[in-house]
Amino acid sequence: MNLSPDRALGELCRRSFYRFVQEFWHIIIPEDPVWNWHIEYLCKEAQIVVERIEQRLPKEYDLIINIPPGTSKSTIWTVMLPVWSWTRDERIRSMTASYSSTLSTDHSVKSRDILRSQKFKDLFPEIQLKQDQDNKTHYKNTKGGERYATSVGGAITGFHAHLIIVDDPLNPKGAASDAERATANSFMDVTLSTRKVDKKLTPTILVMQRLHEEDCTGNWFKKKKNIKHICLPGELSKDVNPPELREMYQDGLMDPIRMDDEALTDLHQDLGSYGYAGQIMQTPSPEGGGIWDKWIIPVKRNQIPRLQRHGKDWDLAYTKNDKNSASAYLEAGIVGNDMYITDFDYRYLEFPDLINWMRSKSDNPHYIEAKASGKSAKQVLKSQGIVAIEVDVSGSEGDKIARTRMATPFAEAGFIYCAEDILERLYNDSKQGILKFPNTGTDVNDTLVQAINRLLKRTKTKVKKSSVR
């Protein structure tokens, strides 16, 4: 029987997921593709999983893929694979999830864009969407297949999947938060386990960059036995898995076009050592390994230039008990892209004595976090004619450790200087030295992070102008 060109190409795409990805790339991505070896490899792994579902065979394993961002992982697994699975079996029901509903919806819409494209209709005319079940996050075809998108922590009712794909269950900005990791791990362990057509049949695919030792990958390593693990660090290392893939690295790089030496250097500067180890090398360091290192650059006090936005960032606590939190400040300003630390201190004081101490330090503005204790101190200082500015940190992600992780790259990249006569104490003070954070030093650390956000990370921390006298 003679096949038309469209039907012939459709058959080639049906037989090869990699060919399908090649043919439909431009439907959803305007940039020209870079066909690095890992794309074909991952497509073949995905095809193995779907072919077993097509034959309704028990799953062989759940699958983890740890790979850096910007390597087409979402395009392959979350956008293309649910669509291609219908070319093999129109009855397959897929569920996808990511850390945010916005991201999950975007992936689902791109899948639907492929299904609605003229090219898809020409190659696979038999696959048609149901007109009465066709929204952004949940749509069906006329043969019973479904595509459902949700977010981590979201409610899932009445849907059971043959294939579950979880793509980036944690936001990198909040991965150091115990609460956010717990939510993601519970979603993987509890919620998804009840959303399978058959526990013996339905595989779960976890695709993510490593963000923490106890992220969803780390959680699975502790709990699950039947796992296939694919690990593709940005640079060649002993952690490449399966080990034979080391031979595919060129000049020590996983993707020498998109992630060449220059790109990796930029990523190291942006992410810092901890972030780079996790997101690029897929080996997050243990929490006890320390968050700060001696990255801050010492400078003689008489060499500190005239500073702009020079002020004191405060973390307040009303107590005399030195076993509790202290009230602390860090004084800093900025010249160009460089931040200079000129002073810091901490004390254990109740409110009246704290106000007196703050008043004695009124040679430049006080930047006070917008929380209950800070609001009271700001109001009293303002009533006495002292410049007190309320700082809104509501845009900062995660807990203290998470916020600190986001701040350290500025120090590691060489943007932070400190008067040399106080730097050793900032590092190693017995109660507040930042090198001991998070075990100690939480209060001075918080002032340092707030100062970095105020001076170097303006998109994250906003100064409430209405608070200025």
N, C-alpha and C positions, 0 to 999 in steps of 0.2 A: 504494500500500500504506500502510495506517495504521500509524504507529509508536506504541508505548507512550511515556508521558512519560519513562521511564528510558532507553529506547533513543534517543529524540530528544535528550535531554541528553547521552547518551554520544556521539552523533554530533557534537554541537557541540564537546564536549571533544576528540574525535579530530581535528577540523578546526582547532582553535585551542589551542595549548599554553597561552596566557595564560588562556583560559577554564578549562582543566584545573587550573591553579594556583589560580585563584579558587575552584573548586568543592571542591578537596581540602585547602585550607589548614588548615581546622580539624581535620582528621584528625590532624595532627602538631604543630600550634601552638595552644595555648589562647588566646593573646592575639588580639584583633581586628586584622586586617591594616590597614596603611596603604598604599593603592594609589598610591604615587608613580609618576610617569611612567616612571622607569627600569626598573621591573619589567616593564611591557608591552614596552618596547623590547628588553630582554634576552631575554624570551620569544620575540619574533619572530626574533631572531638565532639562538636555539637551534633554533627550528623549521626555519629554512633549512638548518641543518646536518643535522638528522635526516631531512628529506625527501630529501636527496641520498643518504643512506645507505639509505633505504627503496627508492630506485630503483637502488641499486648503481652510482651515478655516481661518477667520480673526485672526490676532494675538491678544492675550490677553494682551500683555505687551511687552515692551523692557526690557532687563534683564541686571542688573549690578551685577558682582561678584567681590567683594574686598577681596583679599586673599594674604598672604605673598608670596614672591618668593620662589622657591624650593619646591613647593607643588603639582607639576604635572599639574598645571593649563593649560599650553600650550599643553601638551600631550593630555589632555582630550578634550579641546575645539577647538584648532586650528589644531591639527594634526589628531586626531581620528574621531572627529564628522563629518567633511565633507565627510570622507570615509564611515562611517557607514550610513550616510543619503542616500547613493546610494543603500544600501541593503534594504532600505524601499521604495525608489522611485528613479529610475535611472535618472529621468528627473530633479532632483533638481540641481540648480546652486548656488554654494556657493562662497562668497568672503571673504577673510581674509586679515587683515592688522595689521602691527606692526610699531614701531617707525623707524625701519631701513629696507632697502631693503634686507640686508644680513640676518637679522632675519626672515623676511617674506619668503624669498626664502628657508631658512633652514626648516621652518615648512612645506612648500609646498612639498619640496623634500621628507621629511619623510612620508607625506601622500602618495606620489607616490610610495615610497618604499614598503608600505603596499600593495598597489594595484598590484604591480609587484611581490610580494612574492608568492612562490608556495603554501603556506598555503591559502592565499586569493583566488588564482585560484582554489584550490581544494574545498573550501567551497562555493565560489560564482562564478562558471564558466560562468554564464550568463553575468557577468559584465566585459566588455572588454574596454580597452582604444583605442581611435582612433589613428591609426598610424600616420596620417597626422596632428594631433594636440596634441602633447605630448612633451611640453618643461617644464622647471623647475617651472615656475610661472603660466602657463595656459595650462590646458589639459582638454580633453573631453572624455566621453565614447560614445559608439555607439548608445545610446538611447537619447542623447541630454543633458545629465548632464554635468556640467562643474565645475572646481575648479580653481579660479583665485586668485592670491596673489599680493598684492601691499603694498606700505609703506605710512605712514602718509605724506600728502603733495604731493604724487605722482599723476600723471595723470591717470585718468580712463576714457576710451572712449569705447563706443560700448558694454558695458557689464552691464547686469541687473541681480540682484541676488534674489533668494528666501530666502536666509539666509546670513546675514552679521555678521562676528565675528571680533571684534577689540580687539587685545591682546597686552597689554602694549603699548598704543599710545604715551607715553612719556618716554624718556630716563631719568632714575633717576639722571644722572649727569647734566642734563640741565633743570630739572623741575622747578627750581626757576626762570628761564628766562621768562619774560613776553612774549617775541616774540615766544619762543617755545610752550608755553601754548596756545597762540593765534592761532598758526598754527594748533595745534592738535584739538582745539575746533572748529575751522572753518571747518576742514576736517570732523569732526563728524557731525556738524550742517548742513553744506552746501553741501559738495561734496557727502557724502553718501546718502543724501536725494534724490538725482537724480539717484541713482544706484539701485533702487529697482524695482522688477517686478511689484509690486503693493504696495503702501504705507500702505494700510490696511492689506495686507497679510504678507509682509516681516518684520520679527523681526530683531532688531539689538542687538547683545550681546556684552557688554563691560566687558572685563576681565582685571583687573589691581590691582596693589598695589597702595594705596593712596600715593601721593607725594607732594600735595599742596592743600590748600583750594579751589583754582580755577583751579584744574586739570579737566580732562574730566568728572570724577564722579561729582565733585562739580558743574561743568557747567550744567550737566544734571539735578541735583537736583533743580537748579534754573529755568530751562526752561521746563522740561518735567513733565507731571502729571502721565502718565500711565506707571509706572516703578515698576518692582519687584526687590527688593534689597536684595542680599545675602551678608552678611558681616561676615567673619571668621577671627578675629584677632588671632595672634599667642598665646596670653594668654587670659584667660577668662576675659571678661569685660562686661559692660552694653551695649556695641555696637554690641554684637553678634546678628545677625539677619538672619532668624527669631528667636525670643527669645527662643523657645523651643529647639533650638540646643545647648543651654548652658548645657543641660544635657549630651551631648555627649563628653564634655571636660573631660579629665582624669587628675586629680591632677592639675587642672587649665590650662591645655595645650591642644591646638587644635590638635597637632600631636606630641605625647610624644616620638616617636621614632626619627623622623628626626629633630624635633625642641624641644629637651629636654632643661632642665634648662641650661646646659653647652653651648649648641648651641645658645640659646637666649642671654646668657651673652656675648658670642663672637660677636654676631650681634650688641648688644647694644654698645660694644666698637668700632666696625668698623663703625657703622652708626651714632653714637652720638644720643643724646636724640631726636632731631628733626627728624632725619631719621628713628629712631626706632619707634617713635610715628606714623609716616605715613606708612612706608613700612611693619612693623610688626603688629602694633596695629590698623592700618587703620583710625587713627585720627590725621591728620596733624595739627600742631599748627598754630594759626594765625600769620601773619607776625609781627604784633605789639607786640607779646609776647617776642621778643628779640631773637637774634641769638647767641650771646656770653653770657656766664654766668661766674662766678668767678672760672673758672676751672684752670687757670694758677697758678702754685705753686710758692710762694715766697721763695727766698733763699738769705741769707746774701751774700753781694758782695764778701767778703773775702773767701767764701766757694764755689765760682764758679770755677770749675776745668779748666785746660788748654784746650782751645777749638780748634777744627778742623774746617776748612772751615769758619772761623770767618770773617764776612764781613757785609757791610751795604746794605740793599735792599732799593731801591729808587722808589718813585712815583713822577714824575716831572710835574710841571706846571709853566709857565712863567708869573707871575702876581703879582702885589703889592696889588691887591684888596682882602681884607680878606673876602669878600662875595663870592668869587669864590674858586676854588680848591687851596689847598696849595701844595708846594713841601715838601715831607716828607721822612724820612728814619727810618729804624729799624735795629739796629745792633744785630746780633745773630750768634751763632756758635753751634756746635754739639759735643757731646761725646757719643759714642755708639749710642743708639736710642733716646737720650735725647737732646732736643734743649734748649739753654739758651739765654735769651734776656738780653743784657747788656746796651742798650741805645736806645733812640728814640727821635725824635724831628721833628718839622715842621715849615716852614716859608713861607711868601708870598713875593716872590722875582722875579724880572725880570732877564733875562738871565745872564748878566754880574755879578750881585751880587750873583746869584745862583751858578755860577761857583766858585766864590771866597769862598762861604760858603762850597761847596763840597770839594774844595781844602784844606780848613782848617780841614777837617775831613778825611784826607787821610792816617790815621794810619793803615787801612786795606782795602781790595779791595771793590770797589763800584760795586754792581750788579744792573744794570739798565735795565728796561723793554725795549724790542726791538720795540719801536714805534718812531714816527717822532721826538718828543722832546728828547727822550732818546738817539737816535742815535747822535744828535747834541752834547749833553753834553758828551757822551762817546768819541767822536772824539776830542773834545777840551781837555778833561782830559788826554787822551792818548798822545796828542801832547806835554803835559807838563810833561810827564813821570809818570803819576799817573795811577795805575792799575784800569782799568774800564772794566767791563765784561758785555757783552750784554746777557740778559736773554730772551730766546724765550718762551713765554707763549701761543703759538698758540695751544698747545695740551690741554690747560685748557678749560673745558666745560662751556658754559653759560655766564651770565653776572656777575656783582660783587657779587650779593647775591648768585647766584648759586655756584660761586667759593668759597665763604666764607663757605657755607654749607658743601662743600667737605673738608674744612680744619679744621673745629671745632672739629671733632671727635678726632684729635690728642691731642688737649688740654684737652678735656673731659676725655680721657683715661690716662692722667697723664704724657704725654711725653714732656710737655713744662714748663720750669721754667723761672722766671724773677727776676732780682735783686730787692729786696724788697723796696729799696728806690725810685724806679720809677714805681712800679706796680700800685699804687693807681691812679697816673696820667694817665697811660695807660688805665685804666678802665674808669676813670671819668673826664678826661680833658673836659673843657667846650665846646670846638669846635671839638676835635678829639678823645674823649673817646670811646673805642670800644664797651662798653656796650650800647651805644646809636645808634650804627650802625643798620640799614641803614639810620636812620634819620639824624645823624651827624657822624663824625669820618670816613668818607669814605677814606681819603687819608692815614692815619696811618693804618687803617684796611687793605688797599691794600698792604702796605709794609709787614704787618704781614703775610698775606696770601701768598705773594710771598716768604717770608722767609721759611714758612712751606713747600711750594712746593719745594723750592730749597734744603732744608736740610732733610726733612722727606718723601717727596713724589716724589722720583727721577724719577719715570716712567712718571710723568705728566709734569714736568718742566725740560727743557734741557738747559744746559749752552753751549753757542756757544764758543767752544774752540778757534776758529779762532780769537775771539775778544780779547783774552788775549795777552798782550805784551810779 
